[in-house]
């Protein structure tokens, strides 16, 4: 049980507070009562309670004076001030004294419960850490840092502990580096040149070092992974000169919130798992994997973001299927695939959060998404997990502007121009009135549905004419024209030349 003290010069108020909520349910017991400020201060120093509810106006010594004197005696318990409306501004002046909250009289039961719950959570967090590491606050902070690396940790609990220990995470950019040590006992802290680590810190940003198994993990704050790579490269080169043997270092991708530090760590770990591919390199980061990307793959996050914005679920599915086939055709290693996909998901989510902060403010499941990707036992299940996340994002964003309606239609037309598609069919497919959709389409594009469809077909026909040896009638059928004569007519209308004249002109200009 935690100790609670109530200090108020009115007996009826003290009794009312004791009866207002069931204190035992919140793991509190009333250890003492103070009848005024001086009596309250004496009992605070005697009992050292965990939480004190104190009235602001009392004879002899005000609540503010009591708190100030208690702090002078190194009392570290939490205070909640009870105040009347007229004294509220005065009460707020006690913020420098570490007052937990200010409650207006008469006290609202729900408000009191909420504040007591928060105090209890903070006390529990501190007790748990103190029980685990009783020797020093430094070791307790190490526990917090280790928790930051785990994907399943409760972020609210971490937030309280970060505040409790005064840890600085007020940065807009984070990344994690892993320095892998060789021939070291897991139970033994590696003999890292910490002076060099401090030099890195001075040159770039604050670094929180932490030992995890047989590695040194650096949580880097305030700089990009490229900057960290550069600093660690110099660090490793110096170590090689001095000790004739350097370390294998991996750097995870940037994240913009401390809550996502574990994503950068997971990326660095996946790179570390592939160390046999990069043993000739001093420092490895995500860019070293990206060198093997195709053009389509390198723009994966950007393309998927566009599809999510217009709500094109079919396009999302098709894009992911193409990615799956690309990986299969290239015979990419499992670890590389997962690193690349996690990297792109983080980039994608960052794009969406930047564009739609309000819509994604309450999204709490991103940890589970990357964890699911990492644990996928097949390429199919990995793609399915990404697709599930992308569809969920379309629902969260839910953009229904006329511009995005038309974007969805255009995306559908680009994929299905070979088919005999009509405006009425698309309107029915997307649950819109055909007349309304036609009007909106022309307003946004400046042209009719049929003209735009023909433009798309002719564009693809021109590409086939120049890049293949197919006959005109074959190309006509491949771009959605069953009648070759009709294709000739539409082609000449759009291009100003017949298909043969178009090819001949292109050859002359080569």
Buried (B, 14 or more C-beta within 10 A) or exposed (E): EBBBBBBBBEEEBBEBBEEBBEBEEBBBEBBBBBBBBBBBBEBBEEBBBBBBBBBBBBEEBBBBBBBBBBBEEEBEBBBBBBBBEEBEEBBEEBEEBEBBBBBBBEBEEEEBBEBBEBBBEBBBBBEBBEEEBEEEEEEBBBBBBBBBBEBEBEBEBBBBBBEBBEBEBEBEBBBBBBBBBEEBEEEEEBEBEEEBBEBBBEEBBBBBBBBBEBBBBBBBBBBBBEBBBBBBBBBBEBBEEEEEEBBBBBBBBBBBBBBBBBBBBBBBBBBBBBEEBBEEBBBBBBEBBBEEBEEEBBBBBEBBBBBBBBBBBBBBBBBBEEBBEBBEEEEBEBBBBBBBBBBBBBBBBBBBBEEBEEBBEEBEEBBEBBBBBBEBEEBEEBBBBBBEBBBBBBEBBEBEEBEBBBBBBBBBBEBBBEEEBEBEEBBEEEEBEBEEBBEBBBEBBEEEBEBBBBBBBBBBBBEBBEEEEEEBBEBBBBBBBEEBEEBBEBBBEBBEBBBEEBBEEEEEEE
